[in-house]
Structures are given as C-alpha cells and as structure tokens.
Amino acid sequence: MAEKIKIDYDEEFDDLYIYKIGKTSDFSVIDVGKGGSINGIEILQVTDTISKLLNTRITKNDINGIKDAVIISSTRENALYIHLTLESKKDIRFPIVMPAIHAQ
C-alpha cells in the first residue's frame, strides 16, 4: 500500500518539498527514517536542478502542476537508490543515488 505524499513548492525560492504525511522531517536534503525508509526529500532550486539532471527545460509551471509523487527506495551495494516520480502534465522521473548510511 502506497503511503500518502504531500508536496509543497516554494515558488519564491524555487524549492520543492516532498514528504510522507504523518512523518516528521527537518527537510534535510533526504530525510531517511528507521529501516532506511524515505520520509522526505527537499530539492533546492528545483527547476535548475531537474533541468540540468534531465537535460531538458523544467519551468516553475511544470513544478506547480505536480499533482502527486512516488518515492521508491532500495539499498544495494552500500548505496541508497531512490527513484522519484513527480506526476504532472510533464511526467518527471529521475533516479537519485547516494552512499548508504548505517545507524550505529
């Protein structure tokens, strides 16, 4: 069962916040909860960041048009793999890979 996702876009600063409803997040770039689950993702200067990452122009209207998001994560080979889909008129999909962080 997919968890409900909340999306907040700060158009003035061009920052996008994606987080699970009912989960707390301090909005670090990627908020990882217990067991490696992703509680939230913050993307600063989202239009520039995603435009460069996907080599395509993403506008503030594209970001404002986001209706839902899907976050899928897994850990393999000491890395945390995150696949983020932002559902809008312009379907935006991209992977995020970061070194796995192990709690002591």
CORLIN-V486309 format. One record per residue. N is the residue number from 1. RES is the residue in one small letter. PSI is psi in radians with two decimals (none if undefined). BURIAL is b if it has 9 or more other C-alpha atoms within 8 Angstrom, else e. D_LAST is the distance of its C-alpha to the last C-alpha in Angstrom with 1 decimal. Layout:
[[N,RES,PSI,BURIAL,D_LAST] [N,RES,PSI,BURIAL,D_LAST]]
This chain:
[[1,m,2.20,e,29.4] [2,a,2.44,e,28.6] [3,e,2.60,e,27.1] [4,k,2.40,e,29.3] [5,i,2.44,b,28.6] [6,k,2.45,b,29.9] [7,i,2.19,b,31.1] [8,d,2.29,e,32.1] [9,y,2.14,b,33.9] [10,d,1.66,e,34.7] [11,e,-0.59,e,37.8] [12,e,-0.78,e,38.5] [13,f,-0.09,e,35.3] [14,d,0.77,b,35.0] [15,d,2.38,b,31.4] [16,l,2.28,b,30.3] [17,y,2.20,b,27.7] [18,i,2.14,b,26.7] [19,y,2.74,b,24.7] [20,k,2.34,b,24.6] [21,i,2.33,e,26.9] [22,g,-0.09,e,25.3] [23,k,2.43,e,21.8] [24,t,2.59,e,21.0] [25,s,2.38,b,20.3] [26,d,0.10,e,20.4] [27,f,0.69,b,21.8] [28,s,2.94,e,19.5] [29,v,-0.85,e,20.8] [30,i,2.09,b,18.6] [31,d,1.87,b,16.9] [32,v,2.19,b,14.3] [33,g,-3.01,e,13.8] [34,k,2.49,e,11.8] [35,g,0.15,e,12.3] [36,g,0.10,e,13.1] [37,s,2.59,e,16.4] [38,i,2.08,b,18.1] [39,n,-0.51,b,19.4] [40,g,2.75,b,21.4] [41,i,2.35,b,22.7] [42,e,2.25,b,24.7] [43,i,1.90,b,27.1] [44,l,2.55,b,28.9] [45,q,0.98,b,32.6] [46,v,-0.70,b,32.3] [47,t,-0.76,b,35.9] [48,d,-0.76,e,35.6] [49,t,-0.89,b,32.1] [50,i,-0.65,b,33.1] [51,s,-0.78,b,36.6] [52,k,-0.72,e,35.3] [53,l,-0.71,e,32.6] [54,l,-0.05,e,35.3] [55,n,0.76,e,38.2] [56,t,2.70,e,40.2] [57,r,2.13,e,41.3] [58,i,2.28,b,39.3] [59,t,2.96,e,41.0] [60,k,-0.57,b,40.1] [61,n,-0.67,e,42.4] [62,d,-0.78,b,40.3] [63,i,-0.72,b,37.1] [64,n,-0.43,e,39.1] [65,g,0.04,e,40.2] [66,i,2.18,b,36.8] [67,k,-0.46,e,37.2] [68,d,2.89,b,33.9] [69,a,2.61,b,30.7] [70,v,2.23,b,28.8] [71,i,2.10,b,25.1] [72,i,2.25,e,24.1] [73,s,2.68,b,20.7] [74,s,2.75,e,19.3] [75,t,2.23,b,16.7] [76,r,2.47,e,18.5] [77,e,0.85,e,18.3] [78,n,0.54,e,15.0] [79,a,2.59,b,16.5] [80,l,2.07,b,16.7] [81,y,2.24,b,20.4] [82,i,2.24,b,22.0] [83,h,2.06,b,25.7] [84,l,2.20,b,27.3] [85,t,2.17,b,30.9] [86,l,2.01,b,32.8] [87,e,2.04,b,35.9] [88,s,-2.98,b,39.0] [89,k,-0.64,e,42.4] [90,k,1.74,e,40.8] [91,d,2.02,e,38.1] [92,i,2.06,e,35.2] [93,r,2.33,e,32.6] [94,f,2.65,e,30.0] [95,p,2.62,e,26.8] [96,i,2.24,e,23.7] [97,v,2.29,e,21.4] [98,m,2.70,e,18.2] [99,p,2.47,e,15.5] [100,a,2.46,e,12.7] [101,i,2.15,e,9.5] [102,h,2.15,e,6.4] [103,a,2.44,e,3.8] [104,q,none,e,0.0]]
